[in-house]
Amino acid sequence: MAKRKRSVSRSKQPLLKKITSLLGRILIWFLAVSILWVLAYRFINPPITLLMIERNIERKSDGKSFKTAKKWVAFDDISDNMKRAAVSAEDQLFLKHMGFDIKAIEKAYESNEKGKKVKGGSTISQQTAKNVFLWPGRSWIRKGFEAYFTLLIEMLWSKERILEVYLNVIEMGDGIYGAEAASQEYYGKSCSSLSRAEAALIAACFPNPLRWTPKNPTRYIQHRQYLIMRNMRRLGPLDF
């Protein structure tokens, strides 16, 4: 009986080693591929995101035609007003943190515990990571990947590159992605010449661009625009 137990125990050990070895290889491959992916996007502009694909599927199911209005604009060609408006609206500590605003996360967590909703817990770096590398949705698994890719882009990209990618890929309206497409749609001009008020109004709609639009701003959005413009004055020039 003792011999039989020992033989069963020995047979389990090789299986455990195989599983451990397989998981180790998967982890190594994931790390290698993800690091190379992030490094590539340091120099190559992301052509499309999973959110763009999902939105087009939703449009098709609603009987609408496909729409992905976007045009990549280099960092230096984006209006300083648009850059400052985005930072003022979404992440005023963008240039100081390493991807995470701990106080904002704690505030959001405490509010969620009370059953309230708080906006602004995610930094520009986190939003860039989830838009470029991940799928839409909310789950602890996706949050874990988001944190991982946020750390990678903070380590492997410059702050300029993070903000450039952010302002070129995020959703800014129904089928509209990036500052250039938004500027053309709402003001009929390039994002390089956006005024402070125009940039602030676009940024005011960032939290829910499918619900809010600069074309018909509600009182709430107009108030957000005012607060963003006030923050822009306090923020001053962005020192990269």
C-alpha positions in Angstrom: 0.0 0.0 0.0 2.8 2.4 0.9 4.6 1.5 -2.4 1.4 2.4 -4.3 1.1 5.8 -2.6 4.8 6.6 -3.4 4.3 5.7 -7.1 1.2 7.9 -7.3 3.1 10.8 -5.7 6.0 10.3 -8.1 3.7 10.3 -11.1 2.2 13.6 -10.0 5.5 15.4 -9.7 6.5 15.1 -13.4 3.0 16.4 -14.3 3.4 19.4 -12.0 6.8 20.1 -13.4 5.4 20.0 -17.0 2.6 22.4 -16.0 5.0 24.8 -14.2 7.4 24.7 -17.2 4.6 25.4 -19.6 3.3 28.3 -17.6 6.9 29.6 -17.3 7.3 29.5 -21.1 4.0 31.3 -21.6 5.0 34.0 -19.2 8.4 34.5 -20.9 6.7 34.7 -24.3 4.1 37.2 -23.0 6.7 39.4 -21.5 8.9 39.3 -24.6 6.0 40.0 -27.0 4.4 42.8 -24.9 7.8 44.6 -24.4 8.5 44.4 -28.2 5.0 45.6 -28.9 5.3 48.6 -26.7 8.8 49.4 -28.0 7.4 49.2 -31.6 4.7 51.7 -30.8 7.3 54.1 -29.5 8.2 54.7 -33.1 5.1 53.3 -35.1 1.7 55.0 -34.8 -1.0 52.5 -33.7 -3.1 51.9 -36.8 -6.3 50.8 -35.0 -7.6 49.9 -31.6 -10.0 47.3 -30.3 -12.4 50.0 -29.2 -12.6 51.3 -32.8 -13.5 47.8 -34.0 -16.1 47.3 -31.3 -17.7 50.7 -32.0 -18.0 49.8 -35.7 -19.6 46.4 -34.8 -22.1 48.3 -32.7 -22.8 50.8 -35.5 -23.4 47.9 -37.9 -25.8 46.2 -35.5 -27.7 49.6 -35.2 -28.1 49.7 -39.0 -25.4 52.4 -39.4 -22.5 52.4 -41.8 -18.9 51.9 -40.6 -17.2 55.1 -39.5 -13.6 55.6 -38.2 -12.7 59.2 -38.7 -9.1 59.7 -37.7 -5.9 61.4 -38.9 -2.6 61.1 -37.1 -1.0 64.4 -36.1 2.5 64.7 -34.8 3.0 66.0 -31.2 4.5 69.3 -32.4 1.5 69.9 -34.7 -1.1 69.6 -32.0 -2.2 72.9 -30.5 -0.7 73.6 -27.1 -4.2 74.5 -26.0 -5.4 71.0 -26.8 -2.5 69.4 -24.9 -3.0 71.7 -21.9 -6.8 71.2 -22.0 -6.4 67.4 -22.0 -4.0 67.5 -19.0 -6.1 70.0 -17.2 -9.3 67.9 -17.7 -7.9 64.4 -17.2 -4.6 64.3 -15.3 -3.1 67.5 -13.9 -0.2 65.5 -12.4 0.6 63.9 -15.7 4.2 65.2 -15.9 4.9 64.3 -12.2 3.7 60.7 -11.7 4.9 57.4 -13.1 1.6 56.4 -14.5 -0.6 56.3 -11.5 -2.3 59.0 -9.4 -2.5 57.2 -6.0 -4.7 59.8 -4.4 -7.2 59.8 -7.2 -7.3 56.0 -7.1 -7.9 56.0 -3.4 -10.6 58.6 -3.8 -12.3 56.6 -6.5 -12.1 53.4 -4.4 -13.6 55.1 -1.3 -16.4 56.6 -3.3 -17.2 53.3 -5.0 -17.4 51.7 -1.6 -20.1 54.2 -0.7 -21.9 53.4 -4.0 -21.0 56.7 -5.7 -19.2 57.2 -9.0 -16.1 59.3 -9.3 -14.5 60.3 -12.5 -10.8 61.0 -12.9 -9.3 57.9 -11.2 -7.4 56.9 -14.4 -4.4 58.9 -15.6 -3.6 59.8 -19.2 -1.0 57.0 -19.1 -3.6 54.4 -18.0 -6.1 55.6 -20.5 -3.5 55.4 -23.3 -2.5 51.8 -22.2 -6.0 50.5 -22.2 -7.0 52.2 -25.5 -4.0 51.1 -27.4 -3.2 47.6 -26.0 -6.4 46.3 -24.4 -10.0 45.5 -25.0 -12.9 47.6 -23.8 -14.7 46.6 -20.6 -14.2 46.4 -16.9 -12.7 43.5 -14.9 -9.9 42.9 -12.5 -8.0 40.9 -15.1 -8.1 43.9 -17.5 -7.2 46.2 -14.7 -4.1 44.1 -14.1 -3.1 44.2 -17.7 -3.8 47.9 -17.7 -1.4 48.5 -14.8 1.3 46.3 -16.5 1.1 48.2 -19.9 0.9 51.5 -18.0 4.3 50.8 -16.4 5.7 49.7 -19.7 4.8 52.8 -21.6 6.0 55.0 -18.7 9.4 53.2 -18.8 9.8 52.9 -22.6 8.0 56.0 -23.9 8.6 59.7 -23.2 5.8 61.8 -21.8 5.5 63.5 -25.1 4.9 60.2 -26.9 2.3 59.1 -24.3 0.3 62.4 -24.8 0.8 62.3 -28.6 -0.7 58.7 -28.8 -3.5 59.6 -26.3 -4.6 62.7 -28.3 -4.6 60.7 -31.5 -6.5 57.5 -30.5 -9.0 58.3 -27.9 -12.7 58.5 -28.8 -14.0 62.0 -29.2 -17.4 61.4 -30.7 -19.4 58.9 -32.6 -16.9 57.3 -35.0 -14.4 60.2 -34.3 -11.0 59.4 -32.9 -8.2 61.8 -32.1 -7.9 65.6 -31.8 -7.5 66.2 -35.6 -10.7 64.4 -36.5 -12.6 66.1 -33.7 -11.3 69.5 -34.6 -12.3 69.0 -38.2 -15.7 67.7 -37.2 -16.6 70.3 -34.7 -14.8 73.4 -35.9 -13.8 72.7 -39.5 -10.1 73.3 -38.9 -6.9 71.6 -37.9 -6.2 70.9 -34.3 -3.0 72.9 -34.6 -5.1 76.1 -34.5 -7.6 75.3 -31.8 -8.3 78.1 -29.4 -8.3 77.7 -25.6 -12.1 77.7 -25.4 -12.4 75.2 -28.3 -9.9 72.8 -26.9 -11.4 73.0 -23.4 -14.9 72.2 -24.9 -13.6 69.1 -26.7 -11.8 68.0 -23.5 -15.0 68.6 -21.5 -16.7 65.8 -23.4 -13.9 63.2 -22.9 -15.7 61.3 -20.1 -18.6 60.3 -22.4 -18.1 61.4 -26.0 -21.1 59.4 -27.3 -23.4 61.3 -25.0 -21.8 64.8 -25.0 -20.7 66.8 -28.0 -19.1 70.3 -28.5 -21.7 70.9 -31.2 -24.5 71.1 -28.6 -23.0 71.5 -25.1 -25.2 71.1 -22.1 -25.0 73.4 -19.1 -23.0 70.8 -17.4 -20.5 70.6 -20.3 -20.2 74.4 -20.4 -19.4 74.4 -16.7 -16.8 71.7 -17.2 -15.3 73.8 -20.0 -15.1 76.8 -17.7 -13.4 74.7 -15.0 -10.9 73.3 -17.6 -10.1 76.7 -18.8 -9.5 77.9 -15.2 -7.2 74.8 -14.7 -5.4 75.6 -17.9 -4.5 79.1 -16.6 -3.3 77.6 -13.3 -1.3 74.8 -15.1 0.7 77.2 -17.3 3.0 75.9 -20.0 3.7 72.2 -20.1 7.4 71.6 -19.4 8.4 68.4 -21.1 
